[in-house]
């Protein structure tokens, strides 16, 4: 059963938040890396594009929290399904978010190496294509293509800011934390009712430079390099 639901877009500190929630005892926390490193999870997600109600229990079996896409795209459904769960909306400067998001999208779909090299590493993402297409087109418009096309900055930032306003309006203030990674442990721990770790900095993972280095390394080595520990 989920006790914490992330509602923020990808590239808003969701990887750092996953690490923080795991550290604070609200894990395991679901993140897109779970799909990449556990290919069998794709089968949990494919039913969401078939229409009709979704049984979220088997999707998140074994997890206590969820952040990042694909989970955060369904924040409203999850908030209704788990009414006692708290909601965290991760945010960042819109222009910096766009730069990071654009880097992720373009590097996921291009780069050096033999044809199909990255596809082999990212095979679960290829199987997730129907889900990614549904989420991307619903969010950014019908021209969305994962790893191929990126919305222009003005349109993407407008969508980003509208999403923040929508979540703020929909979730009661006592259930919602609007959170930026630079705020550190304090607001997060206060919101969750736990003590912050002593002498341990808030995790800062998966920034743009990390993505650049590790996607290139993943291509070279034919495996996914996880920010949460050993390579998979």
C-alpha positions, 0 to 999 in steps of 0.5 A: 500500500502506498503511503507517499505519492510523488506528483512531480514531473520527471527531472524535478529531483525525483531520483533524489527524493526516491533515495531520501524516501528509502533512507527515511523508511518509506521504501521501497520507493517506485521510480522509472528505474524500477521498470528499467532494472526489472523488465518484468514490471512492464507487464504491470503497466501495460493494462493502464492503456487498455481503458477502464479502471486500474487495480493499482495494488498489483502495479505497486506490489512490494512498494510503499511510495512512488515518484517519477513517471510512470507513477507520478503521471497517475497522481490523481488516481493514486491519491484517490485510491490511497486517501491516507497517503501524502502527496509530494509535488517536486518542483524546480526552476522551469527553465532549468527543468526544461534543459534537463528534460530535453537532455534526457529525451534527446540522449535517450533516443540518440548517440554513438554506437552500433544501431540498436545498442541503446535499444538493447539496454533500454529494452523495457522502455521499448516495451513501455512505448504504449504507456510512454506514448499515452503519458507524453501525448496527454501531457505535451500534445500529439507530436510527442515522441519519446527520445525523438521529439521534444516540445519547444521550451515555451510550450513545455514550460507552460505545461510544467507550470500548469501542472503545478497549479493543478496539483496545488488546487486538487490536493488539500494543503495538509496532505501536500508538500511542494518540495524542491531538493535544495530545501533539504531534509527539513521540510520533507521530514517535518511533512512525513513526521520523522527525524532527519538523518544526523550528519547526512546530507540530503541526496542529490542524484541524477542531475543532468551531468549524471545523466550524460555520463551514465547514459553514455556509459550504459551504451558502452557497457550494454547495461543500465547504470543505476544511481542507487547503487551497483550497476544493473 
